[in-house]
Amino acid sequence: MIVYVDVDETFISNAGPTQTPIPEVVEHLRRIHSVGAKLYCWSAGGVGLCT
């Protein structure tokens, strides 16, 4: 399985003055990765958010 994930407002919230991970989404991505999914992320904010 291959999953493409946008960063902004998908697993990182931009609400407020800082960017914050969304715990439920991060946990879901970890679960599907642990069963073999290849995850690819992208962001209009730049490659630095995906490393």
VEXDREN-2710 file (C-alpha; in Angstrom, 1 decimal):
% VEXDREN-2710
k/r/px/py/pz
1/MET/0.0/0.0/0.0
2/ILE/1.3/3.5/-0.9
3/VAL/-0.2/6.5/1.0
4/TYR/0.4/10.1/0.1
5/VAL/-0.1/12.5/2.9
6/ASP/-0.2/16.3/2.9
7/VAL/1.4/17.9/5.9
8/ASP/-0.4/21.1/6.6
9/GLU/-3.8/20.6/8.3
10/THR/-3.6/16.9/7.8
11/PHE/-1.2/15.8/10.5
12/ILE/0.2/19.2/11.5
13/SER/-2.2/21.8/12.7
14/ASN/-1.3/25.5/11.9
15/ALA/-3.9/26.8/14.4
16/GLY/-2.3/29.3/16.8
17/PRO/1.2/30.6/16.7
18/THR/3.0/27.3/16.3
19/GLN/2.7/24.2/14.2
20/THR/1.5/21.2/16.3
21/PRO/1.2/17.5/15.4
22/ILE/-2.3/16.1/15.5
23/PRO/-1.8/13.0/17.7
24/GLU/-4.7/10.9/16.4
25/VAL/-3.5/11.3/12.8
26/VAL/0.2/10.7/13.7
27/GLU/-0.8/7.5/15.5
28/HIS/-2.9/6.3/12.5
29/LEU/0.1/7.0/10.2
30/ARG/2.4/5.0/12.5
31/ARG/-0.1/2.1/12.5
32/ILE/-0.4/1.9/8.8
33/HIS/3.3/2.2/8.4
34/SER/3.9/-0.6/10.8
35/VAL/1.9/-3.0/8.7
36/GLY/3.9/-2.1/5.6
37/ALA/2.4/1.0/4.0
38/LYS/4.9/3.3/2.3
39/LEU/4.2/6.8/3.3
40/TYR/5.1/9.8/1.2
41/CYS/4.5/13.3/2.4
42/TRP/4.5/16.7/0.8
43/SER/3.9/20.3/1.9
44/ALA/3.6/23.6/0.2
45/GLY/5.6/24.8/3.2
46/GLY/8.7/23.0/1.9
47/VAL/10.7/19.9/2.2
48/GLY/11.9/20.7/5.7
49/LEU/8.5/19.7/7.1
50/CYS/8.8/16.2/5.7
51/THR/12.1/15.1/7.2
END
